[in-house]
Structures are given as structure tokens and as C-alpha cells.
């Protein structure tokens, strides 16, 4: 147990970046729908975006 947390303490601290807020509610459902079903191209029976 002496080596517990060795990696986390060794990694340099990076500040969280500001990013666009993700849509909530209906808008998010719409985003997920388009990601799953609209931009889909079938290649050899496998689903690919």
C-alpha cells in the first residue's frame, strides 16, 4: 500500500478548459438521434459513423 496514488501525484496539474454547454432535454435527445441514426453508413453489416 506504500505505492498507492503514485501516478496521480506524478502527473502535472492541468486546469479544466472552458467548453460549450451541452444541450439538455429535448435538444440532447435530438443530438443523440442524429448521431445514432442519421449519420450512419453501413459497411459490411457493421455500423459506422
N, CA, C and O atoms as a Maestro MAE file, in Angstrom:
{
 s_m_m2io_version
 :::
 2.0.0
}

f_m_ct {
 s_m_title
 :::
 protein
 m_atom[196] {
  # First column is atom index #
  i_m_mmod_type
  r_m_x_coord
  r_m_y_coord
  r_m_z_coord
  i_m_residue_number
  s_m_chain_name
  s_m_pdb_residue_name
  s_m_pdb_atom_name
  i_m_atomic_number
  :::
  1 25 0.812 -1.223 0.000 1 A "UNK " " N  " 7
  2 3 0.000 0.000 0.000 1 A "UNK " " CA " 6
  3 2 0.841 1.267 0.000 1 A "UNK " " C  " 6
  4 15 0.310 2.374 -0.088 1 A "UNK " " O  " 8
  5 25 2.141 1.103 0.098 2 A "UNK " " N  " 7
  6 3 3.024 2.269 0.141 2 A "UNK " " CA " 6
  7 2 3.025 3.040 -1.174 2 A "UNK " " C  " 6
  8 15 3.263 4.247 -1.187 2 A "UNK " " O  " 8
  9 25 2.758 2.341 -2.290 3 A "UNK " " N  " 7
  10 3 2.806 2.999 -3.599 3 A "UNK " " CA " 6
  11 2 1.453 3.524 -4.066 3 A "UNK " " C  " 6
  12 15 1.316 3.909 -5.227 3 A "UNK " " O  " 8
  13 25 0.473 3.548 -3.206 4 A "UNK " " N  " 7
  14 3 -0.875 3.968 -3.603 4 A "UNK " " CA " 6
  15 2 -0.885 5.430 -4.043 4 A "UNK " " C  " 6
  16 15 -0.344 6.297 -3.356 4 A "UNK " " O  " 8
  17 25 -1.504 5.695 -5.193 5 A "UNK " " N  " 7
  18 3 -1.645 7.068 -5.689 5 A "UNK " " CA " 6
  19 2 -0.392 7.646 -6.297 5 A "UNK " " C  " 6
  20 15 -0.272 8.867 -6.403 5 A "UNK " " O  " 8
  21 25 0.550 6.809 -6.701 6 A "UNK " " N  " 7
  22 3 1.811 7.329 -7.220 6 A "UNK " " CA " 6
  23 2 1.639 8.001 -8.585 6 A "UNK " " C  " 6
  24 15 2.319 8.983 -8.879 6 A "UNK " " O  " 8
  25 25 0.748 7.487 -9.409 7 A "UNK " " N  " 7
  26 3 0.577 8.043 -10.751 7 A "UNK " " CA " 6
  27 2 -0.109 9.397 -10.693 7 A "UNK " " C  " 6
  28 15 0.311 10.338 -11.366 7 A "UNK " " O  " 8
  29 25 -1.163 9.500 -9.893 8 A "UNK " " N  " 7
  30 3 -1.914 10.751 -9.807 8 A "UNK " " CA " 6
  31 2 -1.051 11.892 -9.297 8 A "UNK " " C  " 6
  32 15 -1.161 13.021 -9.775 8 A "UNK " " O  " 8
  33 25 -0.188 11.599 -8.324 9 A "UNK " " N  " 7
  34 3 0.669 12.650 -7.779 9 A "UNK " " CA " 6
  35 2 1.779 13.036 -8.753 9 A "UNK " " C  " 6
  36 15 2.308 14.145 -8.682 9 A "UNK " " O  " 8
  37 25 2.136 12.125 -9.663 10 A "UNK " " N  " 7
  38 3 3.220 12.394 -10.608 10 A "UNK " " CA " 6
  39 2 2.773 13.179 -11.841 10 A "UNK " " C  " 6
  40 15 3.593 13.837 -12.481 10 A "UNK " " O  " 8
  41 25 1.485 13.117 -12.181 11 A "UNK " " N  " 7
  42 3 1.021 13.801 -13.391 11 A "UNK " " CA " 6
  43 2 0.877 15.298 -13.148 11 A "UNK " " C  " 6
  44 15 0.434 15.719 -12.079 11 A "UNK " " O  " 8
  45 25 1.258 16.111 -14.153 12 A "UNK " " N  " 7
  46 3 1.159 17.565 -13.976 12 A "UNK " " CA " 6
  47 2 -0.291 18.033 -13.934 12 A "UNK " " C  " 6
  48 15 -1.149 17.484 -14.624 12 A "UNK " " O  " 8
  49 25 -0.552 19.037 -13.131 13 A "UNK " " N  " 7
  50 3 -1.906 19.566 -12.969 13 A "UNK " " CA " 6
  51 2 -2.266 20.404 -14.183 13 A "UNK " " C  " 6
  52 15 -1.546 21.337 -14.539 13 A "UNK " " O  " 8
  53 25 -3.375 20.072 -14.813 14 A "UNK " " N  " 7
  54 3 -3.864 20.828 -15.963 14 A "UNK " " CA " 6
  55 2 -5.231 21.377 -15.614 14 A "UNK " " C  " 6
  56 15 -6.117 20.633 -15.193 14 A "UNK " " O  " 8
  57 25 -5.407 22.683 -15.787 15 A "UNK " " N  " 7
  58 3 -6.683 23.324 -15.471 15 A "UNK " " CA " 6
  59 2 -7.763 22.854 -16.434 15 A "UNK " " C  " 6
  60 15 -7.489 22.579 -17.603 15 A "UNK " " O  " 8
  61 25 -8.984 22.764 -15.942 16 A "UNK " " N  " 7
  62 3 -10.114 22.387 -16.794 16 A "UNK " " CA " 6
  63 2 -10.363 23.495 -17.809 16 A "UNK " " C  " 6
  64 15 -10.334 24.681 -17.481 16 A "UNK " " O  " 8
  65 25 -10.611 23.078 -19.063 17 A "UNK " " N  " 7
  66 3 -10.866 24.038 -20.125 17 A "UNK " " CA " 6
  67 2 -12.334 24.423 -20.153 17 A "UNK " " C  " 6
  68 15 -13.208 23.632 -19.802 17 A "UNK " " O  " 8
  69 25 -12.588 25.657 -20.579 18 A "UNK " " N  " 7
  70 3 -13.975 26.095 -20.749 18 A "UNK " " CA " 6
  71 2 -14.483 25.552 -22.069 18 A "UNK " " C  " 6
  72 15 -13.847 25.723 -23.109 18 A "UNK " " O  " 8
  73 25 -15.638 24.894 -22.021 19 A "UNK " " N  " 7
  74 3 -16.218 24.384 -23.250 19 A "UNK " " CA " 6
  75 2 -17.698 24.734 -23.324 19 A "UNK " " C  " 6
  76 15 -18.322 25.097 -22.327 19 A "UNK " " O  " 8
  77 25 -18.248 24.613 -24.548 20 A "UNK " " N  " 7
  78 3 -19.653 24.930 -24.769 20 A "UNK " " CA " 6
  79 2 -20.534 24.045 -23.910 20 A "UNK " " C  " 6
  80 15 -20.241 22.865 -23.716 20 A "UNK " " O  " 8
  81 25 -21.611 24.613 -23.399 21 A "UNK " " N  " 7
  82 3 -22.524 23.798 -22.597 21 A "UNK " " CA " 6
  83 2 -23.258 22.822 -23.511 21 A "UNK " " C  " 6
  84 15 -23.696 23.194 -24.599 21 A "UNK " " O  " 8
  85 25 -23.390 21.572 -23.066 22 A "UNK " " N  " 7
  86 3 -24.082 20.576 -23.870 22 A "UNK " " CA " 6
  87 2 -25.577 20.789 -23.745 22 A "UNK " " C  " 6
  88 15 -26.068 21.171 -22.683 22 A "UNK " " O  " 8
  89 25 -26.315 20.540 -24.842 23 A "UNK " " N  " 7
  90 3 -27.758 20.743 -24.792 23 A "UNK " " CA " 6
  91 2 -28.440 19.797 -23.817 23 A "UNK " " C  " 6
  92 15 -27.985 18.675 -23.595 23 A "UNK " " O  " 8
  93 25 -29.538 20.268 -23.241 24 A "UNK " " N  " 7
  94 3 -30.272 19.477 -22.256 24 A "UNK " " CA " 6
  95 2 -31.668 19.148 -22.782 24 A "UNK " " C  " 6
  96 15 -32.185 19.815 -23.678 24 A "UNK " " O  " 8
  97 25 -32.259 18.115 -22.211 25 A "UNK " " N  " 7
  98 3 -33.653 17.786 -22.512 25 A "UNK " " CA " 6
  99 2 -33.893 17.337 -23.932 25 A "UNK " " C  " 6
  100 15 -33.210 16.448 -24.441 25 A "UNK " " O  " 8
  101 25 -34.877 17.961 -24.575 26 A "UNK " " N  " 7
  102 3 -35.271 17.592 -25.931 26 A "UNK " " CA " 6
  103 2 -34.127 17.760 -26.921 26 A "UNK " " C  " 6
  104 15 -33.927 16.924 -27.802 26 A "UNK " " O  " 8
  105 25 -33.384 18.842 -26.771 27 A "UNK " " N  " 7
  106 3 -32.294 19.138 -27.702 27 A "UNK " " CA " 6
  107 2 -31.211 18.061 -27.660 27 A "UNK " " C  " 6
  108 15 -30.628 17.712 -28.686 27 A "UNK " " O  " 8
  109 25 -30.955 17.548 -26.472 28 A "UNK " " N  " 7
  110 3 -29.953 16.490 -26.332 28 A "UNK " " CA " 6
  111 2 -30.413 15.198 -26.990 28 A "UNK " " C  " 6
  112 15 -29.633 14.514 -27.653 28 A "UNK " " O  " 8
  113 25 -31.699 14.869 -26.800 29 A "UNK " " N  " 7
  114 3 -32.269 13.677 -27.427 29 A "UNK " " CA " 6
  115 2 -32.135 13.767 -28.940 29 A "UNK " " C  " 6
  116 15 -31.845 12.775 -29.609 29 A "UNK " " O  " 8
  117 25 -32.349 14.966 -29.472 30 A "UNK " " N  " 7
  118 3 -32.242 15.197 -30.905 30 A "UNK " " CA " 6
  119 2 -30.814 14.970 -31.378 30 A "UNK " " C  " 6
  120 15 -30.583 14.355 -32.419 30 A "UNK " " O  " 8
  121 25 -29.849 15.477 -30.595 31 A "UNK " " N  " 7
  122 3 -28.441 15.318 -30.919 31 A "UNK " " CA " 6
  123 2 -28.050 13.842 -30.969 31 A "UNK " " C  " 6
  124 15 -27.370 13.399 -31.895 31 A "UNK " " O  " 8
  125 25 -28.490 13.091 -29.961 32 A "UNK " " N  " 7
  126 3 -28.181 11.665 -29.883 32 A "UNK " " CA " 6
  127 2 -28.827 10.902 -31.039 32 A "UNK " " C  " 6
  128 15 -28.221 9.993 -31.606 32 A "UNK " " O  " 8
  129 25 -30.067 11.277 -31.386 33 A "UNK " " N  " 7
  130 3 -30.772 10.648 -32.507 33 A "UNK " " CA " 6
  131 2 -29.998 10.839 -33.798 33 A "UNK " " C  " 6
  132 15 -29.794 9.887 -34.552 33 A "UNK " " O  " 8
  133 25 -29.562 12.079 -34.057 34 A "UNK " " N  " 7
  134 3 -28.821 12.342 -35.291 34 A "UNK " " CA " 6
  135 2 -27.494 11.601 -35.296 34 A "UNK " " C  " 6
  136 15 -27.059 11.108 -36.336 34 A "UNK " " O  " 8
  137 25 -26.850 11.521 -34.138 35 A "UNK " " N  " 7
  138 3 -25.573 10.823 -34.041 35 A "UNK " " CA " 6
  139 2 -25.734 9.328 -34.327 35 A "UNK " " C  " 6
  140 15 -24.874 8.714 -34.959 35 A "UNK " " O  " 8
  141 25 -26.843 8.750 -33.856 36 A "UNK " " N  " 7
  142 3 -27.030 7.302 -33.988 36 A "UNK " " CA " 6
  143 2 -27.627 6.873 -35.316 36 A "UNK " " C  " 6
  144 15 -27.174 5.894 -35.910 36 A "UNK " " O  " 8
  145 25 -28.642 7.595 -35.795 37 A "UNK " " N  " 7
  146 3 -29.412 7.099 -36.931 37 A "UNK " " CA " 6
  147 2 -29.266 7.883 -38.222 37 A "UNK " " C  " 6
  148 15 -29.491 7.319 -39.293 37 A "UNK " " O  " 8
  149 25 -28.902 9.145 -38.172 38 A "UNK " " N  " 7
  150 3 -28.889 9.952 -39.380 38 A "UNK " " CA " 6
  151 2 -27.544 9.875 -40.097 38 A "UNK " " C  " 6
  152 15 -27.509 9.715 -41.317 38 A "UNK " " O  " 8
  153 25 -26.428 9.986 -39.357 39 A "UNK " " N  " 7
  154 3 -25.105 9.994 -39.991 39 A "UNK " " CA " 6
  155 2 -24.514 8.601 -40.181 39 A "UNK " " C  " 6
  156 15 -23.299 8.460 -40.315 39 A "UNK " " O  " 8
  157 25 -25.366 7.563 -40.195 40 A "UNK " " N  " 7
  158 3 -24.861 6.192 -40.217 40 A "UNK " " CA " 6
  159 2 -24.606 5.731 -41.639 40 A "UNK " " C  " 6
  160 15 -25.444 5.911 -42.523 40 A "UNK " " O  " 8
  161 25 -23.430 5.130 -41.855 41 A "UNK " " N  " 7
  162 3 -23.142 4.478 -43.128 41 A "UNK " " CA " 6
  163 2 -22.850 3.013 -42.849 41 A "UNK " " C  " 6
  164 15 -22.014 2.696 -42.003 41 A "UNK " " O  " 8
  165 25 -23.533 2.116 -43.555 42 A "UNK " " N  " 7
  166 3 -23.338 0.683 -43.338 42 A "UNK " " CA " 6
  167 2 -22.162 0.184 -44.168 42 A "UNK " " C  " 6
  168 15 -22.111 0.403 -45.379 42 A "UNK " " O  " 8
  169 25 -21.216 -0.488 -43.513 43 A "UNK " " N  " 7
  170 3 -20.075 -1.071 -44.212 43 A "UNK " " CA " 6
  171 2 -19.932 -2.525 -43.775 43 A "UNK " " C  " 6
  172 15 -19.527 -2.806 -42.647 43 A "UNK " " O  " 8
  173 25 -20.264 -3.435 -44.666 44 A "UNK " " N  " 7
  174 3 -20.134 -4.863 -44.373 44 A "UNK " " CA " 6
  175 2 -20.986 -5.333 -43.215 44 A "UNK " " C  " 6
  176 15 -20.576 -6.211 -42.455 44 A "UNK " " O  " 8
  177 25 -22.178 -4.753 -43.073 45 A "UNK " " N  " 7
  178 3 -23.067 -5.161 -41.997 45 A "UNK " " CA " 6
  179 2 -22.745 -4.528 -40.653 45 A "UNK " " C  " 6
  180 15 -23.505 -4.673 -39.696 45 A "UNK " " O  " 8
  181 25 -21.620 -3.827 -40.579 46 A "UNK " " N  " 7
  182 3 -21.238 -3.153 -39.336 46 A "UNK " " CA " 6
  183 2 -21.659 -1.691 -39.417 46 A "UNK " " C  " 6
  184 15 -21.615 -1.083 -40.486 46 A "UNK " " O  " 8
  185 25 -22.066 -1.132 -38.279 47 A "UNK " " N  " 7
  186 3 -22.489 0.264 -38.264 47 A "UNK " " CA " 6
  187 2 -21.270 1.159 -38.110 47 A "UNK " " C  " 6
  188 15 -20.432 0.936 -37.236 47 A "UNK " " O  " 8
  189 25 -21.176 2.171 -38.962 48 A "UNK " " N  " 7
  190 3 -20.051 3.098 -38.875 48 A "UNK " " CA " 6
  191 2 -20.550 4.521 -39.050 48 A "UNK " " C  " 6
  192 15 -21.426 4.774 -39.877 48 A "UNK " " O  " 8
  193 25 -20.004 5.446 -38.286 49 A "UNK " " N  " 7
  194 3 -20.432 6.848 -38.361 49 A "UNK " " CA " 6
  195 2 -19.730 7.528 -39.509 49 A "UNK " " C  " 6
  196 15 -19.948 8.715 -39.750 49 A "UNK " " O  " 8
  :::
 }
 m_bond[195] {
  # First column is bond index #
  i_m_from
  i_m_to
  i_m_order
  :::
  1 1 2 1
  2 2 3 1
  3 3 4 2
  4 3 5 1
  5 5 6 1
  6 6 7 1
  7 7 8 2
  8 7 9 1
  9 9 10 1
  10 10 11 1
  11 11 12 2
  12 11 13 1
  13 13 14 1
  14 14 15 1
  15 15 16 2
  16 15 17 1
  17 17 18 1
  18 18 19 1
  19 19 20 2
  20 19 21 1
  21 21 22 1
  22 22 23 1
  23 23 24 2
  24 23 25 1
  25 25 26 1
  26 26 27 1
  27 27 28 2
  28 27 29 1
  29 29 30 1
  30 30 31 1
  31 31 32 2
  32 31 33 1
  33 33 34 1
  34 34 35 1
  35 35 36 2
  36 35 37 1
  37 37 38 1
  38 38 39 1
  39 39 40 2
  40 39 41 1
  41 41 42 1
  42 42 43 1
  43 43 44 2
  44 43 45 1
  45 45 46 1
  46 46 47 1
  47 47 48 2
  48 47 49 1
  49 49 50 1
  50 50 51 1
  51 51 52 2
  52 51 53 1
  53 53 54 1
  54 54 55 1
  55 55 56 2
  56 55 57 1
  57 57 58 1
  58 58 59 1
  59 59 60 2
  60 59 61 1
  61 61 62 1
  62 62 63 1
  63 63 64 2
  64 63 65 1
  65 65 66 1
  66 66 67 1
  67 67 68 2
  68 67 69 1
  69 69 70 1
  70 70 71 1
  71 71 72 2
  72 71 73 1
  73 73 74 1
  74 74 75 1
  75 75 76 2
  76 75 77 1
  77 77 78 1
  78 78 79 1
  79 79 80 2
  80 79 81 1
  81 81 82 1
  82 82 83 1
  83 83 84 2
  84 83 85 1
  85 85 86 1
  86 86 87 1
  87 87 88 2
  88 87 89 1
  89 89 90 1
  90 90 91 1
  91 91 92 2
  92 91 93 1
  93 93 94 1
  94 94 95 1
  95 95 96 2
  96 95 97 1
  97 97 98 1
  98 98 99 1
  99 99 100 2
  100 99 101 1
  101 101 102 1
  102 102 103 1
  103 103 104 2
  104 103 105 1
  105 105 106 1
  106 106 107 1
  107 107 108 2
  108 107 109 1
  109 109 110 1
  110 110 111 1
  111 111 112 2
  112 111 113 1
  113 113 114 1
  114 114 115 1
  115 115 116 2
  116 115 117 1
  117 117 118 1
  118 118 119 1
  119 119 120 2
  120 119 121 1
  121 121 122 1
  122 122 123 1
  123 123 124 2
  124 123 125 1
  125 125 126 1
  126 126 127 1
  127 127 128 2
  128 127 129 1
  129 129 130 1
  130 130 131 1
  131 131 132 2
  132 131 133 1
  133 133 134 1
  134 134 135 1
  135 135 136 2
  136 135 137 1
  137 137 138 1
  138 138 139 1
  139 139 140 2
  140 139 141 1
  141 141 142 1
  142 142 143 1
  143 143 144 2
  144 143 145 1
  145 145 146 1
  146 146 147 1
  147 147 148 2
  148 147 149 1
  149 149 150 1
  150 150 151 1
  151 151 152 2
  152 151 153 1
  153 153 154 1
  154 154 155 1
  155 155 156 2
  156 155 157 1
  157 157 158 1
  158 158 159 1
  159 159 160 2
  160 159 161 1
  161 161 162 1
  162 162 163 1
  163 163 164 2
  164 163 165 1
  165 165 166 1
  166 166 167 1
  167 167 168 2
  168 167 169 1
  169 169 170 1
  170 170 171 1
  171 171 172 2
  172 171 173 1
  173 173 174 1
  174 174 175 1
  175 175 176 2
  176 175 177 1
  177 177 178 1
  178 178 179 1
  179 179 180 2
  180 179 181 1
  181 181 182 1
  182 182 183 1
  183 183 184 2
  184 183 185 1
  185 185 186 1
  186 186 187 1
  187 187 188 2
  188 187 189 1
  189 189 190 1
  190 190 191 1
  191 191 192 2
  192 191 193 1
  193 193 194 1
  194 194 195 1
  195 195 196 2
  :::
 }
}
